[in-house]
Amino acid sequence: MTRAEMGESGRRDYRMLPAALCVWGVCLLPPVQEWGSALSGKAIIEIAALAGVVVAGAVGAVYFAVHRFRSGLRWWTLHLRSYAGHVIVICMACSCAHLSLGLAHAALSADAANVDTAIPATLLFTVQTPSVAATLQRGSDCQYQIRIDSIWRGNLQEPSRARAFVFATSKQPARKSAVKVRNPCSPVESGQYAARGTLEPAEFGSVPLWFTLDEDTAGSLTQVAPPSAVRSAVAHMRVAFLNMCQRSLSEQGRILVPGVTMGVLGQETMMMNAGDDGAAGKRIKENFKKSGIVHLLAVSGGHFVLLGELVRRLMGRCHMPRVPTAVGIGVAYVTLSMLMYPSDSVSRALVMGLMMSSAMVIGRPAQAMSALCWTVLGCLILDPGMARSFGFALSCAAVAGIVLFNGVIQRALISGLGMGAAHVRSFVRTAAPGLITLEQSVPKSLHERASRCVPWIAEAVAVTLSAQVFTLPIQLLMSTTIPMWSVFANICVAPFVTFSTFAGLAALATAWVIPPLGLVLVHMASCGTAVMSGFAEFFGTLCGGAWESSVSGVISSCIVGVAEAVVAVAVAVISRGVIKKIGHRIAHEWEAI
């Protein structure tokens, strides 16, 4: 029996989806070392929820087996080996995730930098992320993530591999030495530095340690090893771009252009001054949240899709073969990820994009769901802490919703809009026959342009609805406000987002080498963000829904997510018949009148 006869399809390869979900659930559990003291409260709820999912899956499997048993022994002989392989893969993936979780916990417990209380210490560390405005700790101006290389406790130096957040104030002086840092808030990624301060366990978040530089000690930060040439060039490009935005753009441009370009708002960077107290930035960001388009201010798969499509078309114009095209797309993805501010969503998009470009190299068609599942498996096994990241969860949930429901909703909307337009035209002809002459006077080209708008509108609505199927419950855990007008807001700003993104990326690439061209591109991107800000303010002032922040609210949000998925499928099934019946009924009543 062929794979097609067995019901398998390469375009819908969901075989790794159960493994990805199980691995995510395993990474959310506390490590085995903490089970003795952590089996209370939240941990018990998590384990009970996972056990409920397992029991529900077992019940479904038993029902499925009983139902399939009626099909005879032949079906079992054909599918038993396939399902046994799936179960083995799931067990192996969960075992790897559990082992990785235990090793990570054991490594952190045995690390020399692991502390239970705040202690003074001197660290030698490598910077992993650029500096941004401090949001986790009050009293500090900036924060950035580091990897601790060694720690001094008195005269004893011990090696370390722990991660930590550094908090500093920009007014701290630097040590007077041959190699020094002018500002503790302006280190460069991959550079190695030594600092004195207070090391303490993190109050929250996935990074386990916080390190606050001393405020009353001169020379608290010293550069030990310079950053790599690539990272220095990237930092120089970012500084040139942000300085150009600061000097030449309006208030909304200084805030939004870096957001749509690099994924960080203007008031969150240490190189810009978006306002005396950041009130304008907070107001604009709140408007974007209320209107449901705040995701446009973060780098996600959209940036990678736009850049990949641009590279593919350029390679096609040059008649390049498949392998060089795939390599060019992969290089473009890596370059884009280095220019962007690091985040979990950027990591997800980079890994998934590289997997799909690798499939293109070997001549396999792109399979978004399979690539997403393998990306989740790889990221969570290598870094189990990403399972608790809202950014990673939102990114994966949005991609999963788009892959599963975008095509269904888009086809239903195109069919519904097309039939609705036909019935409206028939209704108008019946109600007002004099309008037939006016319709015939409209040029044919205008009719064709109007018909082309239907697929575009359907695509914009379908992408928004399908992405919210799984992301809405997660958003409700982060905020109690439901963006009621997000669909309309996304449709209105969709053309300007693409324009501003392309203009911003081009300005980032040229501002450091051709300033006049970069200045023009920055102003072009600001024109697009001005329209986006206007729509965000308009839809943000409209009423929105509030959700109760409690256990019942979380359960209700999950019910809403399931209901959205059911509605998305139901629309595709009943839209054609309902629209047809409504059109015939209206036409019949008007004929009777």
VEXDREN-2710 file (C-alpha; in Angstrom, 1 decimal):
% VEXDREN-2710
k/r/px/py/pz
1/MET/0.0/0.0/0.0
2/THR/1.4/3.4/-0.9
3/ARG/1.7/6.4/1.4
4/ALA/-1.2/8.2/-0.3
5/GLU/-3.4/5.2/0.4
6/MET/-2.4/5.2/4.0
7/GLY/-3.5/8.8/4.3
8/GLU/0.0/10.4/4.5
9/SER/0.7/13.7/2.8
10/GLY/4.0/15.5/2.6
11/ARG/2.3/18.8/2.5
12/ARG/0.6/18.1/5.9
13/ASP/3.4/16.5/7.9
14/TYR/2.2/16.7/11.5
15/ARG/4.0/13.6/12.8
16/MET/6.3/15.5/15.1
17/LEU/3.6/17.7/16.6
18/PRO/2.8/15.3/19.5
19/ALA/6.5/15.0/20.3
20/ALA/6.9/18.8/20.3
21/LEU/3.9/19.3/22.6
22/CYS/5.1/16.5/25.0
23/VAL/8.7/18.0/25.2
24/TRP/7.3/21.4/25.9
25/GLY/5.2/19.9/28.8
26/VAL/8.3/18.1/30.2
27/CYS/10.3/21.3/30.1
28/LEU/7.6/23.1/32.1
29/LEU/7.9/20.6/35.0
30/PRO/10.4/21.2/37.8
31/PRO/13.6/19.1/37.7
32/VAL/13.7/15.8/39.5
33/GLN/16.1/17.3/42.0
34/GLU/13.4/19.7/43.2
35/TRP/10.5/17.2/43.3
36/GLY/10.9/16.7/47.0
37/SER/10.4/20.4/47.8
38/ALA/8.5/21.6/44.8
39/LEU/5.5/19.4/44.8
40/SER/3.2/22.0/46.1
41/GLY/1.1/24.8/44.8
42/LYS/2.0/25.7/41.2
43/ALA/4.0/22.6/40.6
44/ILE/1.2/20.3/41.6
45/ILE/-1.2/22.2/39.2
46/GLU/1.3/21.8/36.3
47/ILE/1.8/18.1/37.0
48/ALA/-2.0/17.6/37.3
49/ALA/-2.6/19.5/34.0
50/LEU/0.0/17.3/32.3
51/ALA/-1.4/14.2/33.8
52/GLY/-4.9/15.3/32.6
53/VAL/-3.6/15.7/29.0
54/VAL/-1.9/12.2/29.2
55/VAL/-5.2/10.6/30.5
56/ALA/-7.2/12.4/27.8
57/GLY/-4.8/11.2/25.1
58/ALA/-5.0/7.7/26.5
59/VAL/-8.8/7.7/26.4
60/GLY/-8.7/9.0/22.9
61/ALA/-6.2/6.4/21.8
62/VAL/-8.4/3.6/23.3
63/TYR/-11.5/5.0/21.6
64/PHE/-9.6/5.3/18.3
65/ALA/-8.3/1.7/18.7
66/VAL/-11.8/0.3/19.4
67/HIS/-13.1/2.2/16.4
68/ARG/-10.4/1.0/14.1
69/PHE/-10.6/-2.5/15.3
70/ARG/-13.8/-2.8/13.3
71/SER/-11.8/-2.2/10.1
72/GLY/-10.2/-5.6/10.4
73/LEU/-6.7/-7.0/11.1
74/ARG/-5.4/-5.7/7.8
75/TRP/-5.5/-2.0/9.0
76/TRP/-3.6/-2.9/12.1
77/THR/-0.8/-4.7/10.3
78/LEU/-0.3/-1.7/8.0
79/HIS/-0.3/1.0/10.7
80/LEU/1.1/-0.7/13.8
81/ARG/4.7/-0.2/12.8
82/SER/4.1/3.4/12.0
83/TYR/2.4/4.2/15.3
84/ALA/5.0/2.2/17.2
85/GLY/7.7/4.4/15.6
86/HIS/5.8/7.5/16.6
87/VAL/5.5/6.4/20.2
88/ILE/9.2/5.5/20.4
89/VAL/10.2/9.0/19.0
90/ILE/8.0/10.7/21.5
91/CYS/9.5/8.7/24.4
92/MET/13.0/9.4/23.2
93/ALA/12.3/13.2/22.7
94/CYS/10.8/13.4/26.2
95/SER/13.7/11.5/27.7
96/CYS/16.2/13.9/26.0
97/ALA/14.3/16.9/27.3
98/HIS/14.1/15.5/30.8
99/LEU/17.8/14.7/30.8
100/SER/18.7/18.2/29.4
101/LEU/16.5/19.8/32.1
102/GLY/18.2/17.8/34.9
103/LEU/21.7/18.6/33.5
104/ALA/20.9/22.3/33.3
105/HIS/19.7/22.3/36.9
106/ALA/22.7/20.3/38.1
107/ALA/25.1/22.6/36.3
108/LEU/23.6/25.7/37.8
109/SER/23.6/24.2/41.3
110/ALA/27.3/23.2/41.0
111/ASP/28.3/26.5/39.4
112/ALA/30.6/28.8/41.5
113/ALA/28.5/31.8/40.7
114/ASN/25.3/30.2/42.0
115/VAL/24.4/32.2/45.2
116/ASP/21.4/32.1/47.6
117/THR/21.8/35.7/48.9
118/ALA/23.3/38.9/47.6
119/ILE/27.1/39.0/48.0
120/PRO/29.8/41.4/46.7
121/ALA/31.9/39.9/43.9
122/THR/34.2/40.6/41.0
123/LEU/33.2/39.0/37.7
124/LEU/34.9/38.3/34.4
125/PHE/32.2/38.0/31.8
126/THR/31.3/38.1/28.1
127/VAL/28.5/40.3/26.9
128/GLN/25.8/38.4/25.0
129/THR/23.2/41.0/24.2
130/PRO/23.3/44.8/23.5
131/SER/22.4/47.2/26.3
132/VAL/18.8/48.3/26.6
133/ALA/16.9/50.5/29.1
134/ALA/16.4/48.8/32.5
135/THR/13.0/47.3/33.0
136/LEU/13.6/44.5/35.5
137/GLN/15.2/46.6/38.3
138/ARG/14.5/50.1/39.5
139/GLY/17.3/52.6/40.1
140/SER/19.3/51.4/37.1
141/ASP/19.6/52.9/33.7
142/CYS/20.5/49.9/31.5
143/GLN/20.6/46.1/31.5
144/TYR/22.2/43.5/29.3
145/GLN/22.7/39.7/29.5
146/ILE/26.1/38.2/30.1
147/ARG/27.8/34.8/30.4
148/ILE/30.0/34.7/33.5
149/ASP/33.5/33.3/32.7
150/SER/35.0/33.4/36.2
151/ILE/34.2/34.9/39.7
152/TRP/36.6/36.2/42.4
153/ARG/35.7/35.7/46.0
154/GLY/38.4/37.3/47.9
155/ASN/41.7/36.0/46.4
156/LEU/40.1/32.8/45.0
157/GLN/39.2/32.7/41.3
158/GLU/36.7/30.0/40.2
159/PRO/35.5/29.3/36.6
160/SER/31.8/29.7/35.8
161/ARG/29.3/29.3/32.9
162/ALA/26.3/30.9/34.5
163/ARG/24.1/33.5/32.8
164/ALA/23.2/36.8/34.5
165/PHE/21.7/40.2/33.9
166/VAL/23.9/43.2/34.5
167/PHE/22.3/46.4/35.8
168/ALA/24.3/49.7/35.6
169/THR/23.9/53.4/35.6
170/SER/25.3/55.5/32.7
171/LYS/26.9/58.0/35.1
172/GLN/29.3/55.5/36.6
173/PRO/33.0/56.4/35.7
174/ALA/35.2/53.9/34.0
175/ARG/38.6/52.7/35.3
176/LYS/41.5/54.7/33.9
177/SER/43.6/52.1/32.1
178/ALA/45.0/51.4/28.7
179/VAL/41.8/49.6/27.6
180/LYS/38.7/51.1/29.2
181/VAL/35.0/51.6/28.6
182/ARG/33.6/55.1/28.5
183/ASN/30.2/54.2/29.6
184/PRO/29.1/51.1/31.6
185/CYS/25.9/51.1/29.6
186/SER/27.6/50.8/26.2
187/PRO/29.4/47.4/26.0
188/VAL/29.7/45.5/22.7
189/GLU/28.5/42.0/22.2
190/SER/31.2/39.2/22.4
191/GLY/33.5/41.6/24.3
192/GLN/35.0/40.4/27.6
193/TYR/34.8/42.7/30.7
194/ALA/35.7/42.7/34.4
195/ALA/33.5/44.4/36.9
196/ARG/32.8/44.7/40.6
197/GLY/29.4/44.7/42.1
198/THR/26.7/42.8/43.9
199/LEU/25.7/39.3/42.7
200/GLU/22.3/38.0/43.8
201/PRO/19.7/35.5/42.7
202/ALA/17.1/36.8/40.2
203/GLU/13.7/37.7/41.6
204/PHE/12.0/36.4/38.5
205/GLY/12.7/35.5/34.9
206/SER/14.5/32.7/33.1
207/VAL/18.0/34.2/33.8
208/PRO/19.0/32.9/37.2
209/LEU/21.3/35.7/38.4
210/TRP/21.4/39.5/38.7
211/PHE/24.6/41.5/38.9
212/THR/24.4/45.2/39.8
213/LEU/27.6/47.3/39.3
214/ASP/28.8/49.3/42.2
215/GLU/27.7/53.0/42.1
216/ASP/30.1/54.4/44.6
217/THR/33.3/52.8/43.2
218/ALA/35.2/54.4/40.4
219/GLY/36.3/52.0/37.7
220/SER/33.6/49.4/38.1
221/LEU/33.9/48.2/34.5
222/THR/37.0/47.4/32.5
223/GLN/37.4/45.9/29.1
224/VAL/39.6/42.8/29.1
225/ALA/39.3/41.5/25.6
226/PRO/37.9/43.5/22.6
227/PRO/34.8/42.2/20.7
228/SER/35.0/40.4/17.4
229/ALA/35.3/42.4/14.2
230/VAL/31.8/41.3/13.1
231/ARG/30.1/42.3/16.3
232/SER/32.0/45.7/16.3
233/ALA/30.7/46.3/12.7
234/VAL/27.2/45.4/13.7
235/ALA/27.3/47.7/16.8
236/HIS/28.6/50.5/14.5
237/MET/25.7/50.0/12.1
238/ARG/23.2/50.1/14.9
239/VAL/24.7/53.3/16.4
240/ALA/24.7/55.1/13.1
241/PHE/21.1/54.1/12.4
242/LEU/19.8/55.1/15.9
243/ASN/21.7/58.4/15.9
244/MET/20.2/59.2/12.5
245/CYS/16.7/58.4/13.8
246/GLN/17.4/60.6/16.9
247/ARG/18.6/63.6/15.0
248/SER/16.2/63.8/12.0
249/LEU/12.9/62.1/12.9
250/SER/9.8/63.3/14.7
251/GLU/8.7/61.8/18.1
252/GLN/6.8/58.9/16.7
253/GLY/9.6/58.2/14.2
254/ARG/12.2/58.0/16.9
255/ILE/10.1/55.5/18.8
256/LEU/8.6/53.3/16.0
257/VAL/11.2/53.2/13.2
258/PRO/13.7/51.2/15.4
259/GLY/10.8/49.0/16.5
260/VAL/9.7/47.9/13.0
261/THR/13.3/47.6/11.9
262/MET/15.2/46.0/14.8
263/GLY/12.5/45.0/17.3
264/VAL/13.4/47.5/20.0
265/LEU/11.5/50.8/20.6
266/GLY/13.3/54.1/20.6
267/GLN/12.8/54.7/24.3
268/GLU/14.2/51.3/25.1
269/THR/17.6/51.9/23.6
270/MET/20.5/53.6/25.5
271/MET/21.6/55.6/22.4
272/MET/18.4/57.7/22.0
273/ASN/16.3/60.1/24.0
274/ALA/12.6/59.5/23.1
275/GLY/11.4/61.9/25.8
276/ASP/12.2/63.3/29.2
277/ASP/10.3/60.6/31.0
278/GLY/9.3/58.2/28.2
279/ALA/5.7/59.2/28.5
280/ALA/5.3/59.5/24.7
281/GLY/6.8/56.0/24.2
282/LYS/4.5/54.5/26.8
283/ARG/1.5/56.2/25.2
284/ILE/2.3/55.0/21.7
285/LYS/3.0/51.4/22.9
286/GLU/-0.2/51.3/24.9
287/ASN/-2.1/52.4/21.8
288/PHE/-0.5/49.6/19.8
289/LYS/-1.4/47.1/22.6
290/LYS/-5.1/48.2/22.7
291/SER/-5.4/48.0/19.0
292/GLY/-3.9/44.6/18.8
293/ILE/-0.9/45.4/16.5
294/VAL/1.9/45.5/19.1
295/HIS/3.4/42.4/17.5
296/LEU/4.4/44.6/14.6
297/LEU/7.0/46.3/16.8
298/ALA/8.9/43.0/17.4
299/VAL/11.1/41.1/15.0
300/SER/9.4/37.8/14.1
301/GLY/9.0/35.5/11.1
302/GLY/7.6/38.4/9.0
303/HIS/11.0/40.0/8.7
304/PHE/12.6/36.8/7.7
305/VAL/9.9/36.0/5.2
306/LEU/10.2/39.4/3.5
307/LEU/14.0/39.2/3.3
308/GLY/13.9/35.6/2.1
309/GLU/11.3/36.4/-0.6
310/LEU/13.4/39.4/-1.7
311/VAL/16.6/37.3/-2.0
312/ARG/14.7/34.5/-3.8
313/ARG/13.4/37.0/-6.4
314/LEU/16.8/38.6/-6.9
315/MET/18.4/35.2/-7.4
316/GLY/15.6/34.3/-9.8
317/ARG/16.3/37.5/-11.8
318/CYS/19.9/36.4/-12.1
319/HIS/18.8/32.8/-13.2
320/MET/20.7/31.3/-10.3
321/PRO/20.4/27.5/-9.6
322/ARG/18.5/26.2/-6.6
323/VAL/21.5/25.5/-4.3
324/PRO/23.1/29.0/-4.5
325/THR/19.6/30.5/-4.0
326/ALA/19.1/28.5/-0.8
327/VAL/22.6/29.3/0.4
328/GLY/21.9/33.0/-0.3
329/ILE/18.7/32.9/1.7
330/GLY/20.4/31.2/4.6
331/VAL/23.2/33.8/4.7
332/ALA/20.6/36.6/4.5
333/TYR/18.8/35.0/7.5
334/VAL/22.0/34.8/9.6
335/THR/22.9/38.4/8.7
336/LEU/19.4/39.7/9.6
337/SER/19.5/37.8/13.0
338/MET/22.8/39.5/13.8
339/LEU/21.5/43.0/13.1
340/MET/18.4/42.5/15.1
341/TYR/18.2/42.8/18.9
342/PRO/18.3/39.3/20.3
343/SER/15.1/37.7/21.5
344/ASP/13.5/34.2/21.6
345/SER/11.2/35.0/18.7
346/VAL/14.3/35.9/16.6
347/SER/16.0/32.6/17.5
348/ARG/12.8/30.6/16.6
349/ALA/12.6/32.4/13.2
350/LEU/16.3/31.9/12.5
351/VAL/16.3/28.2/13.2
352/MET/13.1/27.5/11.3
353/GLY/14.3/29.6/8.4
354/LEU/17.6/27.7/8.2
355/MET/15.8/24.4/8.3
356/MET/13.6/25.4/5.4
357/SER/16.5/26.7/3.4
358/SER/18.3/23.5/4.1
359/ALA/15.3/21.6/2.7
360/MET/15.6/23.8/-0.4
361/VAL/19.2/22.8/-0.8
362/ILE/18.4/19.1/-1.0
363/GLY/15.4/19.7/-3.2
364/ARG/12.6/19.0/-0.6
365/PRO/9.5/21.2/-0.5
366/ALA/9.0/23.5/2.4
367/GLN/6.9/22.0/5.3
368/ALA/6.2/24.8/7.8
369/MET/4.6/22.6/10.5
370/SER/7.4/20.0/10.4
371/ALA/10.0/22.7/10.5
372/LEU/8.2/24.3/13.4
373/CYS/8.1/21.1/15.4
374/TRP/11.7/20.3/14.8
375/THR/12.6/23.9/15.8
376/VAL/10.7/23.5/19.1
377/LEU/12.3/20.2/19.8
378/GLY/15.9/21.5/19.1
379/CYS/15.4/24.8/21.0
380/LEU/13.8/23.2/24.1
381/ILE/16.2/20.3/24.4
382/LEU/19.2/22.6/24.1
383/ASP/17.7/25.3/26.3
384/PRO/14.8/24.1/28.5
385/GLY/14.3/27.6/29.9
386/MET/12.8/28.7/26.6
387/ALA/9.7/26.7/27.5
388/ARG/8.8/29.5/30.0
389/SER/9.4/32.4/27.6
390/PHE/6.3/34.3/26.5
391/GLY/8.1/35.5/23.4
392/PHE/9.0/32.0/22.2
393/ALA/5.5/30.7/23.0
394/LEU/3.7/33.5/21.2
395/SER/6.0/33.1/18.1
396/CYS/5.4/29.3/18.0
397/ALA/1.6/29.7/18.6
398/ALA/1.2/32.3/15.9
399/VAL/3.1/30.1/13.3
400/ALA/1.1/27.0/14.3
401/GLY/-2.2/28.9/13.9
402/ILE/-1.2/30.3/10.6
403/VAL/-0.1/26.9/9.2
404/LEU/-3.2/25.1/10.5
405/PHE/-6.0/27.6/9.8
406/ASN/-4.8/30.2/7.4
407/GLY/-5.6/28.3/4.2
408/VAL/-9.0/27.2/5.5
409/ILE/-10.1/30.7/6.5
410/GLN/-8.7/32.4/3.4
411/ARG/-10.5/30.0/1.0
412/ALA/-13.7/30.5/3.0
413/LEU/-13.4/34.3/2.9
414/ILE/-12.5/34.4/-0.8
415/SER/-15.5/32.2/-1.6
416/GLY/-17.8/34.2/0.8
417/LEU/-16.7/37.6/-0.5
418/GLY/-17.0/36.6/-4.1
419/MET/-20.5/35.2/-3.6
420/GLY/-21.5/38.1/-1.5
421/ALA/-20.4/40.6/-4.2
422/ALA/-22.4/38.6/-6.8
423/HIS/-25.5/38.6/-4.6
424/VAL/-25.1/42.3/-3.8
425/ARG/-24.9/43.1/-7.5
426/SER/-28.0/41.0/-8.2
427/PHE/-29.8/42.8/-5.3
428/VAL/-28.9/46.2/-6.6
429/ARG/-30.0/45.4/-10.1
430/THR/-33.4/44.2/-8.7
431/ALA/-33.9/47.1/-6.3
432/ALA/-32.6/49.9/-8.6
433/PRO/-32.6/48.9/-12.3
434/GLY/-31.4/52.4/-13.2
435/LEU/-28.0/51.6/-11.7
436/ILE/-27.3/49.0/-14.4
437/THR/-26.3/51.8/-16.8
438/LEU/-24.0/53.3/-14.2
439/GLU/-22.3/50.0/-13.5
440/GLN/-21.7/49.4/-17.3
441/SER/-20.1/52.9/-17.5
442/VAL/-17.3/51.8/-15.0
443/PRO/-14.2/50.9/-16.8
444/LYS/-13.3/47.2/-17.0
445/SER/-9.9/47.8/-15.6
446/LEU/-11.5/49.2/-12.4
447/HIS/-13.5/46.0/-12.1
448/GLU/-10.4/44.0/-12.4
449/ARG/-8.6/46.0/-9.8
450/ALA/-11.5/45.7/-7.4
451/SER/-11.6/41.9/-7.9
452/ARG/-7.9/41.7/-7.1
453/CYS/-8.6/43.3/-3.7
454/VAL/-10.7/40.4/-2.6
455/PRO/-7.8/37.9/-2.2
456/TRP/-5.6/40.5/-0.5
457/ILE/-8.3/41.4/2.0
458/ALA/-9.0/37.7/2.6
459/GLU/-5.3/37.0/3.1
460/ALA/-4.9/39.8/5.6
461/VAL/-8.0/38.8/7.6
462/ALA/-7.1/35.1/7.5
463/VAL/-3.5/35.7/8.8
464/THR/-4.8/37.8/11.7
465/LEU/-7.6/35.4/12.7
466/SER/-5.5/32.2/12.4
467/ALA/-2.6/33.7/14.3
468/GLN/-4.9/34.7/17.2
469/VAL/-6.4/31.2/17.5
470/PHE/-3.5/30.0/19.7
471/THR/-2.0/33.3/20.8
472/LEU/-5.1/34.8/22.4
473/PRO/-5.0/32.6/25.5
474/ILE/-1.3/33.4/26.0
475/GLN/-1.9/37.1/25.6
476/LEU/-4.6/36.9/28.2
477/LEU/-2.1/35.5/30.7
478/MET/0.1/38.6/30.0
479/SER/-2.6/41.2/29.9
480/THR/-6.3/41.4/30.9
481/THR/-7.3/43.4/27.8
482/ILE/-8.7/41.8/24.7
483/PRO/-8.0/43.8/21.5
484/MET/-11.5/43.8/20.0
485/TRP/-10.4/45.7/16.8
486/SER/-7.2/43.9/16.0
487/VAL/-8.5/42.4/12.7
488/PHE/-9.5/45.8/11.3
489/ALA/-6.3/47.4/12.6
490/ASN/-4.1/44.7/11.0
491/ILE/-5.9/45.1/7.7
492/CYS/-5.4/48.9/7.7
493/VAL/-1.7/48.9/8.6
494/ALA/-0.6/45.8/6.6
495/PRO/0.7/47.7/3.5
496/PHE/2.5/50.3/5.6
497/VAL/4.2/47.7/7.7
498/THR/5.9/46.1/4.7
499/PHE/6.9/49.4/3.4
500/SER/8.3/50.7/6.7
501/THR/10.1/47.4/7.3
502/PHE/11.9/47.4/3.9
503/ALA/12.8/51.1/4.2
504/GLY/14.1/50.6/7.8
505/LEU/16.2/47.6/6.9
506/ALA/17.6/49.5/3.9
507/ALA/18.4/52.5/6.1
508/LEU/20.1/50.2/8.7
509/ALA/22.3/48.8/5.9
510/THR/23.2/52.2/4.4
511/ALA/23.2/54.8/7.2
512/TRP/26.8/54.0/8.3
513/VAL/28.3/54.1/4.8
514/ILE/26.0/56.4/2.7
515/PRO/24.4/58.8/5.3
516/PRO/22.4/60.8/2.7
517/LEU/20.7/57.7/1.3
518/GLY/20.1/56.4/4.8
519/LEU/18.5/59.7/5.8
520/VAL/16.1/59.5/2.9
521/LEU/15.2/55.9/3.8
522/VAL/14.7/56.7/7.4
523/HIS/12.2/59.4/6.5
524/MET/10.4/57.0/4.2
525/ALA/10.1/54.5/7.0
526/SER/8.9/57.3/9.4
527/CYS/6.1/58.1/6.9
528/GLY/4.8/54.6/7.1
529/THR/5.1/54.5/10.9
530/ALA/3.2/57.8/11.1
531/VAL/0.2/56.1/9.4
532/MET/0.5/53.1/11.7
533/SER/0.6/55.4/14.8
534/GLY/-2.5/57.1/13.6
535/PHE/-4.5/53.9/13.1
536/ALA/-3.2/52.6/16.5
537/GLU/-4.4/55.8/18.2
538/PHE/-7.8/55.6/16.5
539/PHE/-8.5/51.9/17.3
540/GLY/-6.8/52.2/20.7
541/THR/-9.4/54.9/21.8
542/LEU/-12.3/52.6/20.9
543/CYS/-13.7/50.3/23.6
544/GLY/-11.9/47.1/24.4
545/GLY/-12.7/44.1/26.5
546/ALA/-11.2/43.3/29.9
547/TRP/-10.7/39.7/31.1
548/GLU/-10.7/38.6/34.7
549/SER/-7.1/37.8/35.9
550/SER/-7.9/34.6/37.8
551/VAL/-8.1/30.8/37.4
552/SER/-11.6/31.1/35.9
553/GLY/-10.3/33.8/33.5
554/VAL/-7.5/31.5/32.4
555/ILE/-9.9/28.6/31.8
556/SER/-12.3/31.0/30.0
557/SER/-9.4/32.2/27.8
558/CYS/-8.6/28.5/26.9
559/ILE/-12.3/28.0/26.0
560/VAL/-12.1/31.1/23.8
561/GLY/-9.1/29.7/22.0
562/VAL/-10.8/26.4/21.4
563/ALA/-14.0/28.2/20.3
564/GLU/-12.0/30.2/17.8
565/ALA/-10.5/27.1/16.3
566/VAL/-13.9/25.5/16.0
567/VAL/-15.3/28.7/14.4
568/ALA/-12.4/28.9/12.0
569/VAL/-13.2/25.4/10.7
570/ALA/-17.0/25.9/10.8
571/VAL/-16.7/29.1/8.7
572/ALA/-15.1/27.1/5.9
573/VAL/-17.9/24.5/6.0
574/ILE/-21.1/26.6/6.2
575/SER/-20.1/30.0/4.7
576/ARG/-20.9/29.0/1.2
577/GLY/-24.4/27.6/2.0
578/VAL/-25.3/30.4/4.4
579/ILE/-24.3/33.2/2.0
580/LYS/-26.1/31.5/-0.8
581/LYS/-29.4/31.1/1.2
582/ILE/-29.3/34.7/2.4
583/GLY/-28.7/36.1/-1.1
584/HIS/-31.6/34.1/-2.6
585/ARG/-33.9/35.1/0.3
586/ILE/-33.1/38.8/-0.2
587/ALA/-33.5/38.6/-3.9
588/HIS/-36.8/36.7/-3.6
589/GLU/-38.2/39.3/-1.1
590/TRP/-37.3/42.2/-3.3
591/GLU/-38.8/40.6/-6.3
592/ALA/-42.0/40.1/-4.3
593/ILE/-41.9/43.8/-3.3
END
